[in-house]
């Protein structure tokens, strides 16, 4: 899944990949955000294979963290922020 993001970002970097209200995020920017998220999560001490809970409202940042977790070979456990 994370490979698909990188592939799309390299093929059409300047095309809009995410629309959130008035915000438009390109595929390249989303890929960059996912890479930063993956690096930050790994630097914080998480390791590939860890199960990581993701409790957040829908946003481009949440999507980037999701892709970052997948890119870092972690298992994503999505949780509703309404819990």
C-alpha positions in Angstrom: 0.0 0.0 0.0 2.8 2.4 0.9 4.5 1.4 -2.4 1.4 2.5 -4.3 1.6 5.9 -2.7 5.3 6.3 -3.7 4.6 5.1 -7.2 1.7 7.5 -7.6 3.7 10.3 -6.2 6.5 9.7 -8.7 4.1 9.4 -11.7 1.9 12.4 -11.0 3.6 14.4 -8.2 1.7 17.6 -8.8 -1.8 16.2 -9.1 -4.1 16.6 -6.2 -4.4 13.4 -4.2 -6.4 14.6 -1.2 -9.1 17.2 -0.9 -10.2 18.1 2.6 -12.5 21.1 2.7 -10.6 24.0 1.1 -7.2 22.2 1.3 -5.7 20.3 -1.6 -2.7 18.1 -1.0 -0.7 16.8 -4.0 0.5 13.2 -4.2 4.1 14.3 -3.7 3.2 16.3 -0.5 1.2 13.3 0.9 4.2 11.0 0.1 6.5 13.5 1.9 4.2 13.7 4.9 4.0 9.9 5.1 7.8 9.6 5.0 8.2 12.2 7.8 5.6 10.3 9.8 7.4 7.0 9.3 10.7 8.4 10.3 9.3 10.1 13.3 7.5 7.0 14.5 10.7 4.9 14.1 12.8 7.5 15.8 10.3 7.5 18.8 11.2 3.8 19.3 8.5 1.9 17.5 9.8 -1.1 15.5 8.6 -2.9 12.4 5.8 -5.4 13.3 4.6 -3.3 16.2 0.8 -2.8 16.5 0.1 0.9 16.6 -3.3 2.4 17.5 -4.4 5.3 15.3 -7.1 7.3 17.0 -7.7 10.5 15.1 -10.3 12.3 13.1 -10.2 12.1 9.3 -7.7 14.6 7.9 -4.8 14.7 5.5 -2.5 14.3 8.5 -4.2 11.2 9.7 -3.9 9.7 6.2 -0.2 10.6 6.1 0.3 8.9 9.5 -1.6 5.8 8.3 0.6 5.6 5.3 3.7 6.3 7.4 2.8 3.4 9.7 2.4 1.1 6.8 5.6 2.3 5.2 7.4 1.5 8.5 6.0 -2.0 8.3 3.8 -1.6 11.4 0.3 -3.0 12.0 -2.3 -0.2 12.1 -5.1 -0.5 14.6 -7.6 2.1 13.6 -9.8 3.4 16.5 -12.7 5.8 16.5 -11.9 9.1 18.1 -15.4 8.9 19.5 -14.4 6.2 22.0 
